[in-house]
Amino acid sequence: MAIVLTAVAVVAGLLLGYVNQVTAEPIAQANAKALSDAIALVVPGFDNEPAANPDTVEVDGVNYVVYKATKGGQFIGAAVESSANGFGGALNVLVGFDAEGNIIDYSLLSHAETPGLGSKAADWFKKGSKGDITGRNPGKASLSVSKDGGEIDAITASTITSRAFLKAVNAAYAAYAKQNGIDAGDALNGTTGATSHVEQN
């Protein structure tokens, strides 16, 4: 019996190792494509490969990944990965900024928020939506919900998620500003509690 169990364990281990080896590359390629697509969404129009050579920027002890976008060698903006703790856990976003630091768009990379409530963050802050943040510059005025004296409408019944999302966006701008030698302005006031996509709590 012991010999049979050992043989089964060895065979199972070899099979798992083989499957992992076979699937590792396709999974890596799929993740790379998903990232490239997200960058293209939030900072459209570039002709370089931002995901191929990202920069890491440290702000208040937290590391952020910055993907610089250029067209014809001219800097046109950057996408920044950032994270903050929402109601259900880490809420990870990729925020796109133009050369002046204005928000172009964003992509909600992952979250653990309540389906139908906090999960609305994927669209709530998009262009034309009630909480639209596109075109805003966190360096001029830190983004915050109206309940906190800000100008952004929080997701209905999901204020905690909304605060976390905007905190992550403000933190992303602070990293973008530092990367480009810009004064982060009021954005730093909204970064407390934010964590990077690279170094999650």
Backbone hydrogen bonds, N-H to C=O, Kabsch-Sander energy under -0.5 kcal/mol:
donor,donor_aa,acceptor,acceptor_aa,energy
5,L,1,M,-2.7
6,T,2,A,-2.3
7,A,3,I,-2.4
8,V,4,V,-2.6
9,A,5,L,-2.4
10,V,6,T,-2.5
11,V,7,A,-2.6
12,A,8,V,-2.8
13,G,9,A,-2.4
14,L,10,V,-2.4
15,L,11,V,-2.5
16,L,12,A,-2.6
17,G,13,G,-2.4
18,Y,14,L,-2.4
19,V,15,L,-2.8
20,N,16,L,-2.5
21,Q,17,G,-2.1
22,V,18,Y,-2.5
23,T,19,V,-2.4
24,A,20,N,-1.7
25,E,21,Q,-0.6
27,I,23,T,-2.3
28,A,24,A,-2.4
29,Q,25,E,-2.5
30,A,26,P,-2.4
31,N,27,I,-2.5
32,A,28,A,-2.2
33,K,29,Q,-2.3
34,A,30,A,-2.3
35,L,31,N,-2.1
36,S,32,A,-2.4
37,D,33,K,-2.7
38,A,34,A,-2.0
39,I,35,L,-2.5
40,A,36,S,-2.4
41,L,37,D,-1.5
42,V,38,A,-2.0
43,V,39,I,-2.5
46,F,43,V,-0.6
47,D,70,T,-2.7
48,N,70,T,-0.9
52,A,49,E,-1.4
53,N,49,E,-0.6
53,N,50,P,-0.8
55,D,66,V,-2.8
57,V,55,D,-0.5
57,V,64,Y,-2.9
59,V,57,V,-0.5
59,V,62,V,-2.8
62,V,59,V,-1.7
64,Y,57,V,-2.6
65,V,81,E,-0.5
66,V,55,D,-3.1
66,V,64,Y,-0.5
67,Y,79,A,-3.3
68,K,66,V,-0.7
69,A,77,G,-3.0
71,K,74,Q,-2.5
74,Q,71,K,-1.8
76,I,69,A,-2.6
77,G,69,A,-1.1
78,A,97,F,-2.0
79,A,67,Y,-2.3
80,V,95,V,-2.6
81,E,65,V,-2.3
82,S,93,V,-2.5
83,S,195,T,-2.0
84,A,91,L,-1.5
85,N,193,G,-0.7
86,G,84,A,-0.6
86,G,89,G,-3.4
91,L,84,A,-2.7
92,N,90,A,-0.6
92,N,110,S,-2.6
93,V,82,S,-2.9
94,L,107,S,-2.4
95,V,80,V,-2.6
96,G,105,D,-2.9
97,F,78,A,-2.9
98,D,102,N,-2.5
99,A,76,I,-0.8
101,G,98,D,-1.8
103,I,136,R,-2.7
104,I,96,G,-3.1
105,D,96,G,-0.7
107,S,94,L,-2.2
109,L,92,N,-1.5
109,L,107,S,-1.0
110,S,92,N,-1.4
117,L,114,T,-2.0
119,S,114,T,-1.9
120,K,117,L,-1.9
121,A,118,G,-1.8
122,A,119,S,-1.7
123,D,120,K,-2.1
124,W,120,K,-3.0
125,F,121,A,-0.6
126,K,123,D,-1.9
129,S,126,K,-2.0
131,G,124,W,-1.8
132,D,129,S,-1.6
133,I,125,F,-2.1
135,G,103,I,-3.3
136,R,133,I,-1.8
140,K,137,N,-1.9
141,A,137,N,-1.4
146,S,152,I,-2.2
148,D,145,V,-1.7
149,G,146,S,-1.7
150,G,145,V,-2.4
151,E,144,S,-0.5
152,I,144,S,-2.0
158,S,155,I,-2.5
162,S,158,S,-2.1
163,R,159,T,-2.7
164,A,160,I,-2.3
165,F,161,T,-2.8
166,L,162,S,-2.5
167,K,163,R,-2.2
168,A,164,A,-2.2
169,V,165,F,-2.0
170,N,166,L,-2.7
171,A,167,K,-2.2
172,A,168,A,-2.2
173,Y,169,V,-2.2
174,A,170,N,-2.1
175,A,171,A,-1.9
176,Y,172,A,-2.4
177,A,173,Y,-3.3
178,K,174,A,-2.1
179,Q,175,A,-2.4
180,N,176,Y,-1.6
181,G,178,K,-1.1
182,I,177,A,-3.4
186,D,139,G,-1.1
187,A,184,A,-1.6
188,L,185,G,-1.0
189,N,186,D,-1.5
190,G,187,A,-1.8
191,T,188,L,-1.2
194,A,191,T,-2.6
195,T,83,S,-3.6
196,S,199,E,-0.6
198,V,63,N,-0.6
199,E,63,N,-0.5
200,Q,198,V,-0.6
